[in-house]
Amino acid sequence: MNDPYERTFRPLPAPSGRGFATTWWGHAWLRALEDSALDGEQVRQGRRYARAGAVGAVSVRPGGLTAVVRDRDGTAHRTDILVQRFTEAEWDRLLGLAAAESGWIAALLDREVPPELAAEAAAAGVDPLPGLGDLDPRCDCGEWDHCAHTAALCHQVARLLDGDPFLLLLLRGRAERDLLEELADRGAAGSAPEAESGTGPAADPGIPAAEAFDAGRRPHPLPAPPDLPPGPGQPPTLDTETEPAGLDVDAVEFLAQAAASEAYRLLAEALTPGHASRPPGPPPTAAEDAVRLTAEAADFRLRYRLAVAAGRDGAAMDRAVRAWGFGGAPALAALEDDWSPDRAALARARSALAAAWPDEEAPALRRVRARWTAPGARGQLRLGRDGRWWPLRREAGRWVLAGPSSPDPASALTALPEDGAEGAGGAGETREERRRG
């Protein structure tokens, strides 16, 4: 038996633009799909199905959606999306919020969802917009998660929601007619006592002007910082059906994911104790950012393009990425920054070298600017501008970073493998043998 509130919509023509939603609540619906789907390729395939007209008539009822979606070979699949209904208590909270502002009711009648109402409802735990996990897919194709058919249905419904946001409330359990009647009853009930008494609300005595002015100048306490999410978010996927000429979709999606990962790293750093008292570091240069992105890129084509854009050959970019893994921008600077310490920095470096081997013979090191190398060796120490020491070794005629930085030169030198540096004692000796003389 059909639900008396069920509404059925004829198949929609192909969308005229690239997107399937134009309103903010339509985009929120699609974000819920993308957040809950485990396989982004199924979402992209569903978008292509919807664009190709594979979705038949769509039925919307309290608690769910149904449509027949056809594969490219014409095979039909019954496809459902289940949505959690609101309880009576939840409806009471939502309607109380909506009735509190006459402008919100007017906006709903104009087929608009006021962002303020949505924010208040979300804070009260009765957000009509679906969140992560609120869309429960069911399809007779056998997939237990979102498949191309359920994703196609969600894309088509986003277009329906653009024109009629009351469908969101129908999915949660109430039809438009019933909602408007109840909102009207609540509005009449709210004004009845005042009308019966013939008096308006009691005059607000207010507060002295000086107190109100002073209150505006006092800073309000900041809210508690948010909890760190379990990981970076998943950016929206691009619609590849009408890809503009010259746009590399994979590269753009990689950059979006890399930006999300970097934002997550910055948030995690901002939430660490004492972060507010630390001065901010300099923003990354274009060269540093190219190395950071290359370190995150798995596709060799993207790595090659980033290397070319940064003016490096493949081997140079590999050395830079390796250095980045040991310490980010400071490690890259240790590899590529050839600087000369001033007198004060040089005096501190000499003191550190002298203190590193107080009870044994120090290794023979020859200094050139901020680099100390044992004659004839494949090992080298470099002093960073922050006073930390970096170990490097010679590979294929090039210096490469061999480990993270250390506060003293002796600790940095231990990061080199035993055959990584040849001291004054000869090519075959270990570091410990050279120290023993």
C-alpha positions in Angstrom: 0.0 0.0 0.0 1.4 3.4 -1.0 2.1 6.1 1.5 -0.6 8.8 1.2 2.1 11.4 1.3 4.2 9.8 -1.4 5.1 12.1 -4.4 6.3 10.9 -7.7 8.3 12.9 -10.2 8.7 12.2 -13.9 12.2 11.6 -15.2 14.1 14.8 -15.6 15.9 16.0 -18.8 19.6 16.1 -18.9 21.0 19.0 -16.8 22.1 22.0 -18.8 25.2 22.8 -16.8 28.1 20.8 -15.3 26.6 20.6 -11.8 23.5 18.8 -10.4 22.7 21.4 -7.7 22.5 25.1 -7.6 21.3 25.8 -4.0 23.4 25.4 -0.9 21.1 22.7 0.4 21.3 20.8 -2.9 25.1 20.8 -2.6 24.8 19.7 1.1 22.8 16.7 -0.1 25.5 15.7 -2.6 28.2 16.2 0.1 26.4 13.7 2.2 26.5 11.2 -0.7 30.3 11.8 -1.2 31.1 11.6 2.5 29.2 8.3 3.0 30.3 6.5 -0.2 33.4 4.4 0.3 34.2 4.3 -3.4 34.5 7.7 -5.1 34.5 6.0 -8.5 30.9 4.8 -7.9 29.9 8.4 -7.2 31.5 9.5 -10.5 29.8 6.6 -12.4 26.5 7.5 -10.8 26.9 11.1 -11.9 27.4 9.9 -15.5 24.4 7.6 -15.3 22.2 10.5 -14.1 23.5 12.8 -16.8 22.8 10.1 -19.4 19.1 9.9 -18.4 19.4 6.5 -16.7 17.2 7.5 -13.8 13.5 6.9 -14.2 10.6 8.4 -12.2 11.5 9.2 -8.6 9.2 8.5 -5.7 9.7 10.5 -2.5 8.0 9.4 0.7 8.6 9.7 4.4 11.7 7.8 5.1 12.9 7.0 1.6 13.3 7.5 -2.1 12.8 4.9 -4.9 13.6 4.9 -8.6 14.5 2.5 -11.4 18.0 3.1 -12.7 19.2 1.4 -15.9 22.7 0.3 -16.8 24.2 1.1 -20.2 23.0 -2.2 -21.5 19.4 -1.4 -20.4 19.3 -3.7 -17.3 16.9 -2.1 -14.8 17.6 -2.0 -11.1 15.3 -1.0 -8.3 17.1 1.5 -6.2 16.2 2.9 -2.8 17.7 5.5 -0.5 16.5 5.3 3.1 16.5 8.4 5.4 15.9 8.4 9.1 12.6 9.9 10.1 12.2 12.4 12.9 10.5 11.4 16.1 7.6 13.4 17.5 9.9 15.1 20.0 12.3 16.0 17.2 9.5 17.5 15.1 8.4 19.5 18.1 11.9 21.0 18.4 12.2 21.8 14.7 8.8 23.3 14.4 9.4 25.4 17.5 12.5 26.8 15.9 10.8 27.5 12.6 7.8 29.3 14.3 10.1 31.5 16.3 10.9 33.6 13.3 8.2 34.7 10.9 10.8 35.4 8.2 11.8 31.7 8.3 8.3 30.6 7.5 8.1 33.1 4.6 11.4 31.9 3.2 10.2 28.3 3.3 7.0 29.3 1.5 9.3 30.9 -1.2 11.0 27.5 -1.5 14.1 28.7 0.3 15.9 27.2 3.3 17.3 29.9 5.5 20.9 29.1 6.5 20.2 30.5 10.0 17.3 28.0 10.5 19.4 25.1 9.3 22.2 26.2 11.7 19.8 26.4 14.6 18.2 23.1 13.7 21.6 21.4 13.4 22.6 22.7 16.8 19.4 21.3 18.3 20.0 17.9 16.7 17.2 18.1 14.2 18.9 19.1 11.0 16.7 18.1 8.0 19.8 18.0 5.8 21.5 14.6 5.9 24.9 14.2 7.4 27.6 11.5 7.3 25.9 8.1 7.3 22.3 9.4 7.0 21.8 8.1 3.5 21.2 4.3 3.6 21.5 2.9 0.1 19.6 -0.2 -1.1 19.9 -1.7 -4.6 19.1 -5.0 -6.2 22.4 -5.0 -8.0 23.9 -6.6 -4.9 26.2 -3.8 -3.7 26.1 -3.3 0.1 27.5 0.3 -0.1 26.6 3.1 -2.5 26.7 1.8 -6.1 26.4 3.7 -9.4 22.6 3.3 -9.3 22.1 4.8 -5.8 24.6 7.6 -6.6 22.7 8.4 -9.8 19.4 8.6 -7.8 21.0 10.9 -5.3 22.3 13.2 -8.1 18.8 13.3 -9.6 17.2 14.1 -6.2 19.6 17.0 -5.7 17.9 18.7 -8.7 14.5 18.0 -7.2 15.5 19.5 -3.9 16.7 22.7 -5.6 13.2 23.4 -6.6 11.3 22.2 -3.6 13.2 22.0 -0.2 10.0 20.7 1.4 11.0 17.3 0.0 13.7 17.2 2.7 11.0 17.5 5.3 8.9 14.9 3.6 11.8 12.5 3.8 12.0 13.2 7.5 8.3 12.3 7.9 6.0 15.3 7.4 4.2 16.6 4.2 4.2 20.3 3.3 0.5 20.8 4.0 0.7 19.3 7.5 3.8 21.4 8.3 2.2 24.7 7.2 -0.9 24.0 9.2 1.0 23.2 12.3 3.2 26.3 11.9 0.1 28.4 11.5 -1.4 26.9 14.7 1.8 27.6 16.6 1.9 31.2 15.5 -1.8 31.7 16.5 -1.2 30.1 19.9 1.8 32.3 20.5 -0.2 35.5 20.0 -3.5 34.4 21.6 -2.8 35.4 25.3 -1.8 38.8 24.2 -4.9 39.3 22.1 -7.2 38.1 24.8 -5.8 40.4 27.4 -5.7 43.4 25.1 -2.3 44.2 26.3 1.0 44.0 24.7 4.1 42.5 26.1 5.5 44.1 29.3 7.9 46.9 28.5 11.5 45.9 28.8 13.2 48.2 31.3 16.5 47.9 29.5 19.9 48.7 31.0 21.8 52.0 31.4 23.5 53.2 28.2 26.9 53.3 29.8 26.7 49.6 30.8 25.5 48.6 27.3 28.4 50.5 25.7 30.9 49.0 28.1 29.6 45.5 27.4 30.2 45.9 23.7 33.9 46.8 24.3 34.6 43.8 26.6 35.9 40.8 24.6 33.8 37.7 24.8 35.4 34.5 25.8 36.5 32.3 22.9 34.8 28.9 22.6 36.7 25.8 23.3 38.8 24.6 20.4 37.2 21.9 18.2 38.3 18.3 18.5 40.7 17.1 15.8 38.9 15.1 13.2 40.1 11.5 12.6 41.7 12.6 9.2 41.5 15.1 6.4 38.1 15.4 4.6 37.4 14.1 1.2 37.1 17.0 -1.4 34.3 16.9 -3.9 35.0 15.0 -7.1 35.0 16.7 -10.5 32.4 16.0 -13.1 34.4 14.6 -16.0 31.6 14.4 -18.5 32.1 17.9 -19.8 35.8 18.3 -19.0 37.1 21.6 -20.3 39.9 21.4 -22.8 43.4 21.4 -21.2 42.1 20.5 -17.7 43.8 17.5 -16.1 41.0 16.2 -13.8 43.4 13.8 -11.9 45.8 16.7 -11.2 43.1 19.0 -9.9 41.6 16.3 -7.7 45.1 15.6 -6.4 45.7 19.3 -5.5 42.3 19.4 -3.8 43.2 16.3 -1.7 46.7 17.7 -1.0 45.1 21.0 0.2 42.8 19.1 2.5 45.8 17.2 4.0 47.7 20.4 4.5 44.7 22.0 6.2 44.4 19.0 8.5 48.2 19.2 9.4 47.8 22.9 10.1 44.8 22.3 12.3 46.6 19.5 14.2 49.5 21.9 14.8 47.2 24.7 15.9 45.6 22.4 18.5 48.9 21.4 20.1 49.5 22.9 23.6 51.4 26.2 23.5 50.8 26.8 19.8 49.5 30.3 20.3 52.7 31.4 22.1 54.9 30.3 19.2 55.6 32.8 16.4 54.3 31.7 13.0 56.9 30.4 10.6 57.4 31.9 7.1 55.0 30.8 4.4 56.4 28.1 2.1 58.0 29.2 -1.2 56.8 27.9 -4.5 59.9 25.7 -4.7 59.2 24.2 -1.2 55.5 23.7 -2.0 56.5 21.8 -5.2 58.6 19.4 -3.2 55.9 19.0 -0.6 53.3 18.1 -3.3 55.7 15.7 -5.0 56.3 13.9 -1.7 52.5 13.3 -1.6 52.0 12.4 -5.3 51.9 8.7 -6.1 51.3 9.1 -9.9 54.6 9.4 -11.7 53.1 11.7 -14.2 52.2 14.2 -11.5 55.7 13.9 -10.0 57.3 14.6 -13.4 55.1 17.6 -14.0 55.9 19.0 -10.6 59.6 18.5 -11.2 59.5 20.3 -14.5 57.4 23.2 -13.0 60.0 23.5 -10.2 62.9 23.5 -12.7 64.4 20.2 -11.4 65.3 17.0 -13.2 64.0 13.7 -11.8 67.1 13.0 -9.8 67.2 16.4 -8.2 63.6 16.2 -7.2 64.1 12.8 -5.7 66.9 14.1 -3.5 64.7 17.1 -2.5 61.8 14.8 -1.7 64.1 12.6 0.4 65.3 15.6 2.3 61.7 16.8 2.8 60.9 13.6 4.5 63.6 14.2 7.1 62.3 17.6 8.2 60.3 19.6 5.7 61.5 23.0 4.6 64.5 23.2 7.1 65.8 19.9 5.7 65.4 21.0 2.2 67.3 24.2 3.1 70.1 22.1 4.6 70.4 20.3 1.3 70.3 23.3 -1.0 71.1 26.4 1.0 74.8 27.2 0.7 75.2 30.0 3.3 78.1 31.5 5.3 77.7 31.8 9.1 78.5 35.2 10.6 81.1 35.4 13.3 78.7 34.8 16.1 77.2 31.7 14.5 80.6 30.4 13.5 81.9 30.8 17.1 78.9 28.8 18.4 79.5 26.1 15.8 83.2 25.8 16.8 82.2 25.6 20.5 79.6 22.8 19.6 82.3 20.9 17.7 84.8 21.2 20.5 82.2 20.0 23.1 81.0 17.1 21.0 84.2 15.1 21.4 85.7 16.3 24.7 87.5 13.0 25.7 88.6 11.7 22.4 90.2 12.9 19.2 87.7 14.8 17.1 87.4 13.7 13.5 89.3 15.8 11.0 86.8 18.1 9.3 87.4 20.7 6.7 85.0 23.7 6.7 83.6 25.5 3.6 81.0 28.1 4.7 78.5 26.1 6.8 79.7 22.6 5.7 82.2 20.4 7.5 83.6 17.5 5.5 86.3 15.0 6.4 89.0 15.1 3.8 88.4 12.4 1.2 85.2 11.3 2.9 81.7 10.6 1.8 80.2 12.1 5.0 79.5 15.7 5.8 77.9 17.9 8.5 75.9 21.0 7.6 74.9 23.7 10.0 71.3 25.0 9.6 70.4 28.7 10.1 68.6 27.6 13.3 71.8 26.1 14.8 70.9 22.5 14.2 73.2 20.0 12.5 72.3 17.8 9.5 74.1 14.7 8.3 74.8 14.1 4.6 76.5 11.4 2.6 77.9 11.2 -0.9 75.9 9.1 -3.3 76.6 8.9 -7.1 78.7 12.0 -6.9 75.9 14.0 -5.1 75.3 15.0 -1.5 72.1 13.6 -0.1 70.5 14.0 3.3 71.1 11.0 5.5 68.9 11.7 8.5 67.1 14.2 10.6 68.8 17.1 12.3 70.4 17.0 15.8 71.2 19.8 18.3 74.9 18.7 18.3 77.3 17.6 15.6 78.2 14.3 17.2 74.6 13.1 17.3 74.1 14.1 13.7 77.3 12.2 12.7 75.9 9.0 14.2 73.1 9.1 11.6 75.6 8.2 8.9 76.1 4.5 8.3 79.5 3.1 9.1 80.6 3.3 5.5 79.0 6.7 5.0 82.1 8.8 5.9 85.7 8.2 5.4 87.9 10.0 7.9 91.6 10.7 8.1 92.3 7.1 9.0 91.4 5.7 5.6 88.6 4.4 3.5 88.1 1.0 5.2 87.9 2.1 8.8 84.7 2.5 10.8 84.0 5.7 12.8 84.7 4.0 16.1 88.0 2.7 14.8 89.0 6.2 13.7 88.0 7.6 17.1 90.2 5.0 18.9 93.1 6.0 16.6 
